[in-house]
């Protein structure tokens, strides 16, 4: 596909790398020549220096022949204007990043009137992910399939877990839980689960199941499965704004510490039931006064990654509650992962993941449609949801007789509203939604899973 990316900030750079690696023809546009030069030197892509919200620059970038234009500059208004011009000039699909909470209610209208294929709000997506984890605090990360009917949950085994020493095969017989183990991360190694694999303390495990079955499973392995009741939030930016609305609806009590008086006043006006504290969250005395040691969850959402990391480490030292840390920079993600910060939220990665998922779906074939895509283990394992549109190789025989590639796990089948945990005797049928976990990255079609 021919794709134009307007804006070469953090999100633009991630998108250029991922979409180029997937075999697309990429042209980047930015008003800063050094950003364009950096990307064109690093990857096999084209670059144009200029304002992507002008027809002249978009024409130079190849808008007449482009399949998709993605606008991820720092300005919502510029992104929307880019999409409007691109739609009029080339008739291609368009995606805009729209971040300002003032536009959130207008997104459906803007999509309709401007013909956007997608409007991405990284702050809203981050708030959604945080809210999901607070509803199920035992999980590090939660991804959903089939409109929430199936969940993929990632969690870490403590040293006293009853799962330690148990094999994957033994879970069903010993715990009587209808969950499927998908992946295990142990140190630098990642595994697609096999029946003989035995768990060890500190393993990071991904399971897939219906929400009710996951609740039963976590209760049986002595994990907290109920939603948190109160949350302390450091930082009152856009993510906090969206999160407060979600927590308010869920009946979860929230306290926000924000040092900017105008921002604090806006939050207080928007959310009368949320406790807003006009203080600097970096002050340990303030945190202790607001009972950080007793809070069921602490979320660090300041504008500085360093502050968020230090605040979360402090919270971890004084509290047994759920800790969630927002990180903007993605350059040092491998280093940050080793800090044992519990749940880490990368808004920039959420944005690029949403867009890459859409691009992969645009490349769909006739037989099966890619609906949902998540990175279970970054750069190693993906989970994808496909809808089977017609008879194909995967519908020809029961799962036990299909010649699937190594590193492929059929994790769930959704049929007529029912979730099936796949067994060898099950057959995939036309109309099914099928969740696949695999280390074969970049798949567009389920038929690619066959040998």
C-alpha positions, -999 to 999 in steps of 0.1 A, spaced: 0 0 0 11 36 -6 8 55 27 15 91 35 23 100 72 20 137 80 39 145 113 72 129 123 69 131 160 70 101 183 39 85 168 49 93 133 83 77 137 68 45 152 42 43 124 68 48 97 90 20 111 61 -5 116 43 1 84 76 2 64 86 -31 80 52 -46 69 61 -39 33 42 -7 26 55 22 6 58 51 30 62 88 25 66 111 55 58 148 56 69 173 83 77 210 85 110 202 102 136 190 77 158 173 103 129 150 113 123 140 77 160 135 70 164 113 101 136 90 91 146 88 54 181 79 64 170 53 89 144 35 68 137 28 31 111 55 28 105 88 10 103 122 26 89 157 19 96 188 39 66 211 42 32 218 56 10 187 51 -21 208 54 -15 223 20 -25 207 -13 9 216 -29 29 196 -3 4 166 -3 6 165 -41 44 164 -39 41 135 -14 19 116 -39 -16 121 -26 -31 114 -61 -20 77 -59 -20 72 -21 -42 45 -5 -40 60 30 -31 93 45 -24 95 83 -22 129 100 -5 128 134 9 163 139 8 181 172 -23 200 161 -58 185 160 -70 212 136 -41 207 113 -47 169 113 -83 174 103 -74 199 76 -48 175 62 -75 148 60 -100 171 43 -75 182 17 -64 146 11 -99 133 7 -108 160 -18 -75 157 -37 -69 120 -39 -100 102 -26 -78 80 -3 -87 67 31 -77 92 59 -69 88 96 -66 118 120 -52 120 155 -77 142 176 -67 147 212 -85 177 227 -113 167 251 -134 195 236 -136 176 204 -145 142 219 -182 146 216 -178 158 180 -157 128 168 -186 109 152 -198 141 134 -162 149 122 -158 113 109 -190 115 90 -186 150 76 -149 147 67 -151 111 56 -125 99 81 -117 62 82 -106 66 118 -101 94 144 -75 83 170 -74 99 205 -43 85 223 -53 101 257 -88 85 255 -74 51 245 -49 53 274 -77 62 299 -98 32 285 -69 8 291 -63 22 326 -100 19 334 -101 -18 322 -71 -27 344 -87 -9 375 -118 -31 369 -96 -62 371 -65 -51 391 -48 -86 391 -40 -81 354 -10 -61 340 -28 -57 307 -62 -65 293 -71 -67 256 -106 -75 244 -120 -94 214 -155 -99 200 -168 -67 215 -157 -76 251 -170 -112 251 -135 -125 251 -105 -111 271 -68 -117 269 -53 -110 303 -16 -107 312 -5 -112 348 27 -120 368 31 -150 391 41 -142 427 64 -167 444 36 -181 466 12 -187 436 -5 -221 436 4 -222 398 41 -225 405 52 -260 396 19 -267 379 18 -276 342 -4 -259 317 -23 -292 311 -31 -295 349 -49 -262 352 -83 -275 339 -82 -306 361 -69 -290 393 -87 -257 392 -117 -265 371 -114 -233 352 -123 -228 315 -93 -206 306 -67 -211 279 -30 -202 286 -16 -185 255 19 -173 263 46 -173 290 74 -148 293 104 -158 314 132 -133 315 141 -126 279 124 -157 266 88 -160 253 69 -192 247 36 -201 231 20 -224 257 22 -262 254 6 -287 278 39 -298 294 51 -263 302 55 -258 340 51 -224 356 77 -207 378 76 -176 401 78 -143 382 66 -158 349 44 -133 330 14 -153 317 -13 -145 292 -46 -162 293 -77 -159 272 -113 -165 284 -147 -151 290 -147 -124 317 -167 -146 341 -143 -175 337 -113 -152 342 -129 -139 375 -132 -175 387 -97 -184 377 -81 -154 395 -101 -161 427 -89 -197 427 -52 -186 424 -58 -161 452 -56 -130 431 -77 -98 437 -105 -101 411 -129 -73 422 -126 -38 409 -107 -13 430 -129 11 451 -106 41 453 -79 56 431 -53 82 437 -42 100 405 -11 121 401 -15 147 373 -47 162 359 -40 163 322 -62 150 294 -58 113 303 -69 121 339 -99 141 324 -111 111 304 -103 86 332 -123 106 358 -154 104 336 -149 66 332 -143 60 370 -173 82 379 -195 60 357 -181 29 372 -187 41 408 -150 42 416 -139 70 440 -111 91 426 -87 118 440 -66 138 416 -35 158 426 -28 186 401 -4 216 406 -18 238 379 -47 259 393 -65 264 360 -64 227 352 -75 218 387 -105 242 384 -115 227 351 -115 192 365 -134 203 396 -161 219 374 -163 189 351 -164 162 378 -180 175 411 -178 140 427 -140 138 421 -117 151 449 -93 176 433 -62 185 453 -43 217 442 -7 205 451 24 191 435 22 153 435 60 150 436 58 161 473 59 129 494 42 147 523 12 155 500 10 119 488 10 106 524 -16 131 534 -38 118 506 -33 82 519 -12 68 491 -3 39 515 -40 30 518 -52 36 483 -63 5 464 -47 20 432 -22 47 423 -20 61 387 9 84 378 -1 107 349 22 137 351 38 152 319 73 139 329 82 103 325 109 106 352 83 119 377 59 91 368 85 64 373 97 79 407 62 84 419 53 48 410 84 34 427 75 54 458 39 41 457 52 6 454 74 10 484 46 22 507 15 5 493 2 -29 482 -23 -13 458 -24 -15 420 3 7 404 -2 22 369 25 43 352 21 64 321 53 67 299 54 90 269 89 82 256 92 48 239 130 49 233 138 32 266 109 8 269 131 -23 274 149 -6 303 117 5 319 102 -30 316 129 -42 340 119 -17 367 89 -40 378 64 -11 377 33 -33 374 12 -19 346 28 6 321 7 26 297 23 40 265 -2 63 248 21 67 217 21 29 212 -16 26 217 -21 51 188 3 34 165 -12 -1 174 -47 11 165 -35 25 131 -13 -5 122 -43 -27 130 -65 -8 106 -38 -9 78 -35 -47 83 -73 -50 80 -72 -29 47 -50 -57 33 -76 -83 40 -83 -111 16 -118 -123 6 -119 -155 27 -113 -140 62 -114 -105 76 -89 -93 103 -110 -75 130 -88 -70 160 -50 -72 165 -29 -69 196 8 -73 204 8 -99 233 46 -98 235 61 -68 217 79 -79 185 74 -116 193 38 -127 196 5 -113 183 -31 -121 190 -55 -115 161 -93 -119 157 -105 -130 123 -141 -134 109 -144 -164 86 -164 -152 56 -164 -183 34 -152 -219 32 -114 -221 33 -86 -244 44 -93 -238 81 -129 -251 78 -120 -283 60 -113 -305 91 -114 -306 129 -86 -286 146 -67 -318 155 -63 -326 118 -55 -292 105 -18 -288 96 -12 -255 114 23 -239 114 44 -243 146 39 -213 169 1 -210 162 -25 -214 189 -63 -213 181 -73 -195 214 -110 -189 211 -140 -194 188 -170 -171 190 -201 -187 174 -236 -172 176 -228 -152 207 -212 -182 225 -175 -185 234 -159 -219 228 -126 -229 243 -112 -248 213 -106 -285 216 -91 -309 190 -125 -321 179 -139 -286 172 -143 -274 137 -141 -237 125 -172 -227 106 -182 -200 83 -194 -170 104 -172 -178 133 -149 -152 150 -117 -169 157 -89 -156 180 -54 -167 170 -22 -163 191 10 -167 170 46 -158 167 42 -154 130 40 -117 128 23 -97 100 -4 -121 91 -33 -107 70 -53 -139 65 -61 -170 86 -52 -192 57 -16 -181 62 -16 -202 94 -16 -235 75 16 -252 66 
